[in-house]
Amino acid sequence: MASTVETGVPARRGIRAAYRRFARRLGNAMPKGLYARSLIIIITPVAVIQTVVAFVFMEEYWQTVTARLSAAVVADIAAIIDVLETYPQDADFEDLSRIAEDRLNLRIAVLPPGPLPPAGPKPFFSQLDRNFSREITKQIGKPFWIDTVGRSNLVEIRIQLDNHVLRVFARRSQTYASNSFAFLAWMAGISAVLLTIAIIFLRNQIRPILRLASAVDEFGKGRAVPDFPPRGAREVRQATVAFHEMRERVDRQIEQRTAMLAGVSHDLRTILTRFRLQLALVEDKVDVDDLVKDVDDMNRMLDGYLAFARGDAGEETKPTDVDMLLREIGTEIRLGGHEATINFSGDPTVKVRPQGFKRCLTNLVKNAARHGSRVMVTGTHENGLLTIKIDDDGPGVPLEEREAVFKPFYRGDHARNIDESGTGLGLAIARDIARSHGGDITLDQSPIGGLRVLVVIPA
């Protein structure tokens, strides 16, 4: 008993593994779009139903009717044989041939005795051939030869009698149900009409979903999304209404945060300005210089905190010449005494938030110049992506810290904080701006020895 259980467990596991492999391959082969999958959901049942109906028709109606028609033709041939063998006939069998053609719609010829032609290849799916053979054997019981192959409208039957060979030509339509093609064509036509209607309705249902997905994508990239009315099925309308409500809540929260930050900034700067004025009135300049430096550091730290909290919210996206933007940043770096190389390929016009995106790139390029003597900036716009590589020949960032340096206030020993105030928010601000555009920033080893900063955003 134990051995049986132990044998069954691996078998079940093998079946599950095979099923998972089959399901994975089927999922990879299936189309990924909702429109295509919906069509498959509709087409598959229609195709199955049509196949079942066609099979039932072929097996029941077509086979039964063909068998009965074949039996009737063979019965007529048997009657002709009985007349031929029972009653005396004229020498050329004209009367029998005339009666067979006028009354039975059969063309016959009575041939001299001789061997039948050799049997030809029989089609595997020839229901007519099988029916004829069975009925002739059953009703006549004499050697025979039939030819049902080919596109001819006639079927030839030869039966060896005692003193003659009877050759019969019958119309193919007399021997089997010839309307199967019309039936299949009718089914195909109805299926085409149903599928056309389904495609039209599906397209009207998919269009609101695609529009909602596009709106969500645009909103996620921080771009303005125009209002559009809910359309489509009830669930799609509910999703559209929920999106509009979510967008209004997010916009309201951003407005409230911006207003709060503006108030905090105003209040704190007022206090710092008062400190500066009071320090200006102090006569002992030796101690005052250190205090003024502390106030300046506080101003810079305040700017960093507010910039991180504010991000680039409130600024609208507009077409921007990224090539010119990079060259302006390169000019600023060269004025600082650093070597900077700027290259750009592709269409330079990209829809971004100009000020926020410029600040992101400026911080990254200045950080590269601060830690290295040589900076290379390469921008490309192709395949719907804007890619900017910033390379330097500085010390770089250890592999284990390349993700940690993006955390706010991270103060690692080897971290390259790109803000002068030393708040640890520089890379966090840059990545926040890149992600607000729907992209991201990653770090890698530079081919010139330092750090490579890779900025990728959809464009």
Secondary structure, DSSP 8 states (H G I E B T S, - for coil): -HHHHHHHHHHHHHHHHHHHHHHHHHHHHS--SHHHHHHHHHHHHHHHHHHHHHHHIIIIIIHHHHHHHHHHHHHHHHHHHHHHHHS---TT-HHHHHHHHHHS-EEEEEE-S----------TT-HHHHHHHHHHHHHT-S-EEEE--SS-SEEEEEEE-SS-EEEEEEEHHHHS-TTHHHHHHHHHHHHHHHHHHHHHHHHHHHHHHHHHHHHHHHHHTT---------SSHHHHHHHHHHHHHHHHHHHHHHHHHHHHHHHHHHHHHHHHHHHHHHHT-S-HHHHHHHHHHHHHHHHHHHHHHHHHHTTTT---EEEEHHHHHHHHHHHHHHTT-EEEEEEEE--EEEE-HHHHHHHHHHHHHHHHHH-SEEEEEEEEETTEEEEEEEE-S----GGGTTGGGSTT---SS----STT--S-HHHHHHHHHHHTT-EEEEEE-TTSSEEEEEEEE-
